[in-house]
Amino acid sequence: MLRKKTNGVARRPQRTSILSEVAGTSVDRRAFLRGSGLAIGGLAAIGAMGGTVTRANAQSAASAAVQTVKSVCTHCSVGCTVVAEVQNGVWTGQEPGWDSPFNLGSHCAKGAAVREHAHGERRLKYPMKKEGGEWKRISWEQAINEIGDGMMKIREESGPDSVYWLGSAKHNNEQAYLFRKFAAYWGTNNVDHQARICHSTTVAGVANTWGYGAMTNSYNDIHNSKAIFIIGGNPAEAHPVSLLHVLKAKEENNAPLIVCDPRFTRTAAHADEYVRFRPGSDVALVWGILWHIFENGWEDKEFIRTRVWGMDQIKDEVKKWTPEETERVTGVPGEQLRRVARTLANSRPGTVIWCMGGTQHTNGNNNTRAYCILQLALGNMGTSGGGTNIFRGHDNVQGATDLGVLADTLPGYYGLAEGSWAHWARVWGEDLDWLKSRFSDASYGDKKMMNLNGITVSRWIDGVLEDNENMDQPNNVRAMVLWGHAPNSQTRGKEMKTAMEKLDMLVVVDPFPTVSAVMNDRTDGVYLLPATTQFETRGSVTASNRSLQWRDKIMDPLFESKVDHEILALFAQKFGFHDRIFRNIAIEESGEPNVEDITREFNRGMWTIGYTGQSPERLKLHMANQHTFDRTTLRAKGGPADGDYYGLPWPCWGTAEMNHPGTANLYDMSLPVSKGGLTFRARFGVERDGDNLLAEGVYSAGSEIQDGYPEFTMQMLMDLGWDGDLTAEERAAIDAVGGPAANWKIDLSGGIQRVAIKHECAPFGNAKARAVVWTFPDPVPLHREPLYTSRRDLVADYPTYEDRKAWRLPTMYASIQKNDFSQDYPIILTSGRLVEYEGGGDETRSNPWLAELQQDMFVEINPRDANNIGVRDGAQVWVEGPEGGKVKVMAMVTERVAEGVAFMPFHFGGHFEGRDLRENYPAGADPYVLGESTNTAQTYGYDSVTQMQETKATLCKIMPA
């Protein structure tokens, strides 16, 4: 079935050096370094496709009537441009975007194979339902009617919260926005997407430190770094093209690359300093580094005095983390951490990079805040070459988060308060009382359901299975809509299977059937709706650096698939609110809502994070003129977008007519706000315990307020005498939403923002970052042992939290940790990415070019552990977790992992506890490669703030199969 280019047996997982890929060619060190990022991710794929990536020949293209269309890769968050070659409506070839400042003419393995993703023969071709244990083809009309009737029956019997709308990081911004709006019109906050289980602890931790929860600089700005500190990230495999930018700084700036990871990854192979530490001990590691920084006076005292609050409390905690205690908890020698600290102190500005290795923990919010505090202590924030460069996962996980596909907020991080709903009702032109009527009238505590956080995607299982009397919603979840989501990317696989089987209805909307279609033993009540890929539609997508790019449509939808926003429109029609939800949005002849109208609608409302200046016209202009943007600063040098930063990275203040250039580096006060400068956000008040929370005597360039100041309101403009700068139309709009009490976030005219920026002030104020978050369970980040820890000697000193209720559900902590599982399950289990696959792997394992590269699910085991267990390299083994889930996989015996640690990739599915589920797929829709999901064996554990799942530090035992 798999069309292979190789001879002989299926290949083992790749473990050869990238040097073998370039053997036989003469290459100097400089050329090798420049190409090594591509080699790590893409040489195998390029070789499989028959040669190198080359520029198109214009003459031959013209003679063959080839049309070129620009799009953006649908895999990771780097935002690589794909140039599609289209003939007679058929996508016949592709090349990387040579003009793109992000990928610079490069692709990784996945990016080089995206044409096959769109044209893949394993896609869903028409709507289907499971009936009597068999998949049956049905029409779209039948599907919408049957699903809609079933959902409305559930709504009538159990309320709107009994239907869960699970969205996607694969939606473009317009679809993500519409999805969250749709959930509001249905009447529930039970809506979420993949960000919950990849970077929710980043968003919460970072936003609560300095105002915005996103990457502060960019991949390109790493070119200016003098040191690069990567913790819990493996960009060589997860974001291969990003390594081009990292290696540029390493080579040209002689920037030391420090990689902290429990596993010796392909990124670690590039490191000047590799720090292997025990999984789950990130806070202890960072505090151990800061111990040396504070002990030697290497911190930036002036930066801390003027721009940071709470560092003295951090110092009190860090004092406890002597080299001896840090080594006891992390396993890292004190002398190595002193060397790391000295390197960071002597090589400023340095950048800190992290990924899911730091976020997916029960104390993930503590980890992300500790990383931020390290940068604040070094004074590395608000400067080119510094910052926290948080590498997001999926291509639009940043955008889908910004657009509010979350259980705790509306678009733009407005939250769920009464005022937030009132704001969006104004944007939508909707009757607020009608919106309220769509929600259950139940209350829990002092909150109505409309204002109560929903159940997170990480806990939807418990929304189905938990006793209802323990829940903060009227009835359990009875129907699940998994829209562009891989369930095998979630932990507790056995319980998920049970939850799927208990549902009244399971609906999958996706280009591929996903593991949702096969991991359960249901015989009916499952529907598969074929959505298109993003190459069959148009719209904007937000890269990790906050830049928006516009995808043009490459081809018409294949088979009977429909674009996601059309499917939403069909459901809206069925549920009776089509005319209301689309009152500001034109419907095209095809039935699709107009994408540009959706963009303009969220432009009118997302003032909080500056998603207001990126009109469709400006974004399309940038895509057409990529060649005019500088490869490092991202600023256009001449041309029609002169002075803009590429993709208008948010915040792009005011209306599009204001022509704000975007903000490339957050919190950089060396530039005027009108030119992309910024201060720390005044989000947490002006005073705390008698201390000033506003900046001390520092301000952005050109600011007419030369000190700290709070966020702007109409009253503040009046007090400053700046209200005379408002137009009559702006003043009328402000009066309509509260007059003097109106602030920069709810003024639909943008007048308050415009006037503040006219005087070179940041609309959100000028404050200090806070190192201490008094609203979190741990105001000062603390090390806490994982729930399933092998270090029972540390539990008394560093216990987890007491059990509590959060996000509508009881959540266990101490009741799990009090049990000692380490004797029967002695090996720490962690997980991560492979270069060949993405996410749950349904798309990439259905791609023959990628499937050929990695055909076996495996577990990495240290040689000592393997010998003690009696396992040889390549043998089949069982990996079992302490909650009873087990997987049968191939052993890879390797020094990549330390003794007592095992690693599995999380991209596989289609096997379940040793059973091959291929026969359960609809005919012709099974991925080429199947395998066990590591998350079948992964266990319970959720972050105390966001309900992020724990996937990096549980326990297991390994046995010969």
C-alpha positions, 0 to 999 in steps of 0.5 A: 500500500505504501509507495516506497522509493527504497528497496528492502524492508521498512526502514528503522527510525532515523538515527544517522547523523545529518553529515551522512546526507551531505557525504561526498560533497565538499562543503566548508563549515559556513555553508554547512551551518547555513544548510544544517537547519534544512538538512535536519528537517528536509534533505530526506524529503527533498531527496525522496521527491527527486532533487533539490528545490529550485527556482521556477523557470519563468519561460517554461512556466509561461509556456505551460500556462502555469499560475503561481499562488502564494499560501502558507504552510499548514504545519508549524508556526514559523509561517513558511510561504508555499508557492503553488504551481497550478495548471487548469485548476490542478495543483501540480507543483510547489516551491518554497517562498524565496521572498519570504522573510520567514523561510528564505527559500527553505522548507522542512520535510513537512513543508516540502510535502504539503501539495500531497496533503491537499491532494491526498487520496486518504482524505474523507471524500463525502459525509458519512455516518456509522450505522450498525457498525458500518460506515455509510455515505450520506448527503450533506443535507442529511448530515446537517439535518440529522446532526442538527436535530440530535443536537437540538434535542440534547439542548432541549433536554439537557441545555446548551452546555451538553454539546461541546464545540471543540475547535482547531488551530488549523482554522484560519483566523476568520474561521476561528473567529467565526467558530467562537462567535458560533459557540456564543450564539449556540449559548455555551462556553464549552468551546476550546482548541489545541492551545489548551494542551500546548501553550495555555500555560505560556499565555497565562504565565507570560500575560500575567507577567508583562501584559501579553501572552505571546512571543515577544520578538521573532524568529528573525530577531534571533539574528541579533542575539548574543546568547540563545537559551533553549529549554523544553524545545526541540526546534530542529525537529518541531520547527526545522526552518526556525533553526536557520535563524538560530544558527545564523546568530550562533555563527555570525554573532558567535552566540553560545547556544545553551540547550536544556532538555532531559533528552539529547535532541537534534537541537542539543546536537548543535549546542555549545552547552547541553544541560540534561536535567530531570523532567519536571524540575524546570523551576528548580533549574532556573532558580539554580541559574538565578542563584549564581546571577544574584550571588555574583551581582550579575542582574541588571539592577537599573532595569529591575528598579525601573521596570520590574515589580516583585524581584525581591520576593523572587530573590528570597525564594532563589536563595534556597536554591543553592548549587547543592539543592539544585543538583539534588532536585534537577541532577545538574552539577552546580558548576555547570549551572554557574557556567551557564549563568556566567555565559548568559551574564556575559552575552547580552542581549540573549534570548530565551526559547521554550516549547511544550517541554516547559508548558505541559506540566501540572505546574506549567504556569510556574515554569513559564513565569520562571523563564520570564523572570530569568529574562527580567533579571538579566534585563533582556526584555524590550530589546532586539536580540532578547525577549522570550521567543516562544515557539508555538506549535500549529500553523495558526495556534497563535491566531486561534488563541487570539481569536478566542477559541477558548473556554475562558474568553471571547476574541481578543482575550476580553474574558467573559465578564458582563462588559466583555459580552456587551462589547462584542454584542455591539461589534456584532450588532446583536441584542445582548438580552437575546445572547443571554437567552441562549445560555442556561439560566443556571448559576454557580457561586456568583456566576451565571453560565454565560460568565463561567469558564467552560470545560477545557479540551483537556478535561472534556472526558470528565465532562462526560464521565464525572458525576453530575453533582460534582460539576458546575453545569446543569448536565454532563456533556452528551455530544462532542464536535471534534472540528480539526482535532486529533484526540490522540494528542490528549492524555488518558486514552483509555478513559477517552475511549470510554467517554466517546462510547458514552456520548449520544453523538460524536461528530468529526469535521476534518479533511481526514477521519482522525483517530476519533473515528476508530478508537471507540467501539461505537456502532452508531452515532458517529458522523464524519464531515469532510472539511477542506484543507486550508489550501482550498480557501483563503484567509489570514493566519498568524505566525508565532511572532504575531505576524499575520499572513494572507493565504490565497486559495490554490484550488477548489475543494476536492471531492464533496468537502466544504470549507469550514466557514460554509459548514458553520453557516449550514449549522447556523441555518439549521439552528435558526440564527444564520441571519443574525450571526451573518448580519455584517458578513456577506454570503457568496453565491457558493454559500460561503460567508465572505472571508474579508468581511469576517476579517473586517468584523474582528478588526472592529472589535479586537482593540485589546491586542491590536488586531484592528489595523490588519485589514485584508488589503494591507495583508494582501499587499504585504504578501505581494511585496515580501521581497521589500521586507528586511530579513532581520528587522522585518521592516519594509525598505521602500515599496508600497508597504514602506515602514511596515513590519512584515505581517503587521505583527500585533499590536497594530494599533488603531484602524487600518487608516491610521497605518500603524506599522505593527510591533515587531518586538514587544516592550521596546522603548527605544522606538516611538509607539507610532513606529512600533515601540512599546512599554510594559502593559499597565494591566494589574493596577497602579499600586500593590501593598503600597508599592508603585506598579507603574514604570519609574522614570522610563518611557518609550521614545518621544512620549509626552508623559515622561514617567509611568502611567495607567491605561488610557480612558476618556477621563484620562484624555480629558485630564490631560487636555487631549480630548480636543484631538478627538473628531466629532465622530470619535467623541460620539462613539465614545459617549455611546459606550460610557463617555468618561469611563470608556477605555481604549479597549471598548472604544469602537472608533479607535479614537482613544488609541489614536490620540494616545499614540499621537502623543507617543503613549501606549494605549495600555499604559506604561507599567512594571512587569510583575515577577510575583502574580498574586492572583495565581496559586503560587504567586512566586513560582515554586518547584512542585514534584509531578503527581507521578514522581519517582523521587519520593524523597522530594515529595515532603519538601516540594508537594503538589497542590491540594485537590480543588475544583477548577473549570467546572470540575473537581481536579485531583493533585495530592490524592494522587501524589500521596500514592507511591507508584515508583516501585512498580513504575520506575521509569519517567515517561516523556514525549515529544515531536518528530520532524516527519510528522505533525500533531496527532499525525493523521494528515502527515501519516496519510502523506506517502512522502512523509510516511515513508520516512518514519514507519514505526512507533517506538520508545527510546530506552537508555541502554542500561535500562534496556539491559536490565529489562532484557530488551534488545534494540528493535524488539517489541515492548509494552509500555504501561502507565500507572493508570493501566493504559499500555502500548505495544511499540518498538524499542529504540535503545539509545543514549539520547535518554538518560537512565531512568527516562523513556521517550515516545513521540506523540504523532501516532494512532490507529493502534490501541493497546496492541490492537490494529484498528485499520479495519475500523477506518472508512474504506480508503481513508486509513493513514499509510502508517498506524501505531500506538498513541503514547497518550494511551499510557499517559496519565492524569495531571493538570496545571493549576491555572489553565488545566494544561495536561501533564505529558512530560513527567509521568511514570511507566514500566517497560516489558518485553512483548 
